[in-house]
Each structure stands twice: as C-alpha cells, then as structure tokens.
C-alpha cells in the first residue's frame, strides 16, 4: 500500500507503466504461441488501417473502424498479452498518420510529463486555449481530430465538465456561501460554466493539483476572488499535510481513473473528513463500457483503470459507514463515465 501511494505522487504519478502494472496480473506468463496469434491479428488490423489511409478513405471511418477492432482485440487477449501488443501497435507505420491528430499526439508525447494532463482535456473540451494546437496540425490531423474529439469518450468528458459545474451550482443553491474543493483540479474549466461563481454565490472554491503549471493557469485565468488553486497531491491529502478546512462539496473528476482500489478507498475515507455534515463528495471514473480503450492504450499511450457501477459501489461501501451517509452511483448520458456521490448526513 505504501509503495502505491508513493508512486501516485509527483509529475510521474500518472504513467502508462503504472496503470499497465495494475491492469496486468502479476507473475503471469505469456506463451510464444499465444502472443504470435494475437500479434498476427493486431498486424492485420493495423495494416488495413494503414492501407485505408493510403487510399485517402475518410479519416473518421478509418479511425472508428480501427478503434472498434482494437477494442475487440483487447477483450479477446488476456491483459498480460495485451500489454505486449501495445508497443507493437505503437511501432507500426500507421502511427505516422494517427500522430498527426493533435489529440492523439499530445496524449502520446506527454509534454507535461504525464498522462491525462489538463492541456489534453482542453483539447477534447475544444477549449479556446487549444485552438492553436489544433489549427497548426495537418489537414489529415484535423480530420482525425474531428472524429477523436467527438468520440463517445470525449463527449462523456465534456458532459462531465457540465455535471461538475451543475453540482457546484446545486450546492450553492442548497448552502449559501458554499465552500467547494476540487481535487486534481487541472485547469478548473468547469468554473467557466458555473452560474454560482458568476453571480458571487460561493464563499470559496479551492483547486488542489500536483502540477504547478495547472495551478498557475487557474490562478491566472479564473478572476473570481473566491477561487484559489494550490499545489497538493494524493499523498499530501492522505498525510493531512494541508490545512484546508471543511467543505460543502468536494469532488474529484478524473483522479480515480488512475487510482488502484486500495488507494481510492483510503482517499475517499480521508476526503469524507473534509466534507461538512450535509455536504457531498462526487467522484467520476471512465467506465468499463467505453469502446475507445484499445486506441487510447496503444496510440494515445493513455491507459486508465476502468470501473463499473459495481466497482464504484465497492469503493464507497469499503470506505464509509453506510448508516451515516446517503450514496448513489449513476452513469452519464452515454455510459462512458460512471459517477459516485456520497452525502454525509447532518
């Protein structure tokens, strides 16, 4: 447990290697025949995609078909086999086409040093701050981006931003002078959608993030006086290193995608200490129903710990006394993200 917490800290906490270790069974071996069989299937999938690009077929059709085939192969292969297929995919010549997509390229290259950084979210949010990144791409790159940024997982990510803003606004209506904490806040883009923030309905909105670049961007771009971003990590929270006070709403929108169950349970237990009586904790996780997982793990080098509704309930029930809270688990509109909400009874 301690090693997991230590790895989940610093700019390298969200790495493909860490998530791969979580997703693969420790100590399991892969036979040569098994690997050869699945590698041949992968080669066919990638060759067909490459040939389609060379024939100038519509990029959306190519990438949609590629993503679905990778998803199916990922389901067929044991996790240990799939992990060995990932570098084979990344080395295939079709990546020369796919890396022209600014979304795919940013995720794979990791300019901020880790997966799923806030600038990557800006790209699939279609936020104005990412306009130059998109516009400077090749025509083919922009054509691929038109598909990847509208894939179901990207739509779910934009919906999540809206849900966060609405949850903040609901908290402000329920509790005047509400206090809000966003854990792993990124660029806090949901603040731009919040009516409560625009009308002065919040006492304070604290954003906690391990990345000093994200912290600086929030403090630069969000002009409301009640908003402040500060540097902080999962390990710091678990060690009670920050004097944050308590809040009417605490949320973690993308963090749990990278947390092994044991760390997720410990974090939820700690977070509930920061929630006032009558307050809520909301956390989100990409669900195991997404179909872009194979593409994300290969060409985007962006593996996630996917969870079902049952997995979310498991984390909740392992973390809190259900006699003292009200809880619910629900999916977003296209079921690509699942949410858990816990309300501490007064």
N, C-alpha and C positions, 0 to 999 in steps of 0.2 A: 504493500500500500504506500509506504513512504517513497519508494522509488518512483511509483506512478505519479505522485504529487510533485516530486522534484522535476520529473520530465515535463509535466504540464505547467511549465513556467518559463519565462524569458521568451525572446522572439522566436526561438526554435520550437516552442511547445507544440504547435500545430504542424506536424511534418507527416509526409506520406509514410515514412518509415514507422513512426509511432502507431499510426492507425492500422497499417498493414500488420504489425505485430499483434495488435488487438484482434483483427479480423481473422487471422490465421491461427490454427490450432498449434500450440507449442509442442515441438517434438515430433510432429507428423512428417512422414517422408513421402516423397513423390517418386513413383517408378518411371523409368525411361519410356516405357510403352504408353503409359497414361499421358505423360507430358507430350510425347510425339503426336499422339492422336489429337489432343486439344490444340496443339500448336499448328497442326495442319488445318484445322477448322478456322483458327484465327487468321492464318495466312490467306485462306480463300476469301474470308470476309474483307480483309484489308485490300487484297488485290482487286476485288470487284469495285470497292470504293475508289481506288486509285484510277482504274480504267474509266469509271464514270466521270471523274474529274477531267481526265484527259480528253474525253469525248464532249466536254463542255455541257454535260447534263445539268439541270437546275441544282444548285448547291443545297437548297432545303431538302430536296428529295434524297440526295446522296447522304447527307448527314443524318436525316431522320432514319433512313434505312440502316445506316451504319450503327447508329445508337441502339436501335432495337435489336440488331443482330449481336452486338456486344453484350447487351443486357441478357439475351437468351444464353449466350455462351457462358457468361458469369454465373447464371443459375445452374447450368449443367456441370460446370467444373467445381471440384472441391476447392475451398478457399486457398489451400496450400498450392494447388495447381494454378489457380487464377493469379496468385501473386507472382508466379514465374512467367506468366504470359504477359503481364503488364510491360516489362522492359522490351519484350519482343514487339509489342504494338508501337511503343514509343520510337523504336528504331526503324520502323517501316517507312518507306518513301512517301506514303500518303500523308505523313505528318507535315511534309513541305507545303501541302495545300491547307491543311487544317490549322497550322500555326499562323496563317495569315488572318485568321479571325482574332480580333483584339481580345475578346473574352477568353478564348482558349489559350492564346499566347500568354496573357497576363497571369492566368492561373498556373500555367506550366513553368514560366520563368520565375515567378515569385519575387518581383522587385522589392517587396517589403520584407522578404526573408522567410515568409511562412504562408501556408495555405489559407484561403478564405479571408484575406485581408480586406479592410474597409474600402479600398480603392476598387477591388474586384466587385464588391457589392454595388458600388456606384456604377460600374459598367453594366451590370444586369438590371439595376434600377433605371437605367437610361437617364441618369442624373446629368445635369449640365456640366458638372466638373469633369465628366468623362468624354465630353464631346470631341475634344482634340485627339484623344486616344483612338476613338472610333474613326473620325474623319481622316486621320493620317494613315489608315490602313489601305490596303489594295482594294480594288473593286471586288475581287473574289472574297477578300476578307470581310468586307462589309456585307456581301451577300450571305456568307456563312453566319455572320453575326445577326443578321435579320432573323435567321432560324434559331440559333442558340439562345439569343436573348428573349425569344418568345416561346421557348420550350416550356413544358409544364412545370419543371422545377424552378425556372426563372420566374414564371408567373406566380408561383407559390411564394417565392422570395419577396416579390413586390407586394403581394397580399399581406405577408407577414408584417411588412413595414406599416401598412394601413391599420392592421389589427393592433399593433403596438400603440400607434397614435390614438386610436379609438379607446383603448384601455386606459391610457393616461387621462383622456378627456372624461371617461366614465368615473374614474377615481376622483377627479376634480369636482365633478357634479355631486358625488356622494360625500366628499370630505372637503369643505372649503379650506383654502391654504394647504393643499395637499403637498406631501413630500414624496419624491419619486427617486428611485435608484435604478440605473441601468448598468448591469454587469457585462463587461466586454462590449462596451457601447459603440465601438467603431467610430464612425463619423456622426452618429446620432441623427441620421437623416429623417427619422420619424418625427423629430421636433418640428420640421418644416410643415408637417401635416396636422399639427396639434392645435385645435381651437383654444384649448385651455391655456396654452403657452401664449398664443397671440393676444388673448384677452386678459392676461395677468391673473389667471386663476390658480397659479401654483406658487407655493412658498419657495420650494427649491427642487431642482431636478439635477441630480448628481450623476455624471457618467464616469464609470471606472473602466480603465483599459490599460493593458500592459504595454501598448505601443505608444511611445511618446509622440510620434507623428500624428496619430489619431487624436490624442489628447490636445495637441496644438491646433489641429484643424477645427475641432469642436469649439475650443475657446476663441478661435478667430472668427468662425462663420456664424455661430449662434449668438446673436447680440443681446438676447434677453438676459437681464441681470440675475435671474434666479437659476440660470444654467451654469454649471461648472463641471469641467472634466478634470479628473485627477488620475495619476498613474497608480495602477494597482493590479494585482494578479490573483489567480485562484489560490495560490499558496499563501499569499498575504491575507486573504479573507479567512482561510482555514486557521491561520495562526493568530487571527484577531489583531492584525498589525495596524489596522486603520480605525480611527475614531470617527465613525460615520454617523452615529446616532441611529434612529429608527425611522421607518418609512411606512407610508400608507400603501405604496406599491413598489415592489421590487420585481425586476424582470431580467431574464437572460434569453435573448432572442436566437442566438446561434451557437452559443458556447457548448451546449450539451451534445452537439454533433460531434464533438471531439473528446468527450469525457467518458472514460470507461465507467461501468456501472458503479463500482465501489467509490470512485471519486465523486461521481454525480450524486450519490446518496449522501456522502459527507458534506458536500457543498450545500445541498438542499437543507440538511439539518442546521448548518451554520446560518444560511440565509433566513430561515424562519426565526432566528433570534433577532434579525434586523427588521422583521415585519411587526408593525404595531397590532394590537388587538383590533379586529375588524378589517385589517389590511390584507393584501393579497401578494402572492408570488406567482408569476407567469413564466413558464419556460417553454421553448419550442425545440423541435427536433425534426430534421428531414426524415420522412417515413420510409419504411421498407417497401413501399408500393411504388417508389419512383422507378422510371424506366431509363433514366439517363445515367444510372450509376456506373455502368461499364465504360461509357465515354468519359465520364468525369474522372474515373480512377486511372484510365490509360492516358488519353491525350491531354487532359487537363491536369493530371497528377494531383487530383483533388479527392482523395478518399474520405468518406465520412463514416461515422458509426450510426447506421440507420436503425430506427426503432419503430415498433408497432404501438398501438394503443395499450396492449397488454404490458409491453416493456415500460411504458410511461407509468402505468398504474403500479408496476413492481417497484419502480424507483420511489414513487410517492409513499406507498404503504410501508416500504422499508425505512423511510426517513422520518415519518411523523406518526403521532398517536391520532388515529382517525376519529377518536372520540372528541378531539378538540379542534377539528378543522372540518371545513366543507371543501370537497375537491371534485373536479371534473376533468375529463380528458376528451378532446374533440379534434376533429380533422379540419383543415382548411378546405376551401371550395373544391379543389381538385385532388385532395387527399395526399398531396406530395409533402405536406408538413403536418405534424401532429403536435397538439398543444396540451400542456398540463397546467391547471390553475388550482392553487390551494389558498383558501381563505381562512385566516385564523379567527376563530370565534371570539367575540368580545368577552 
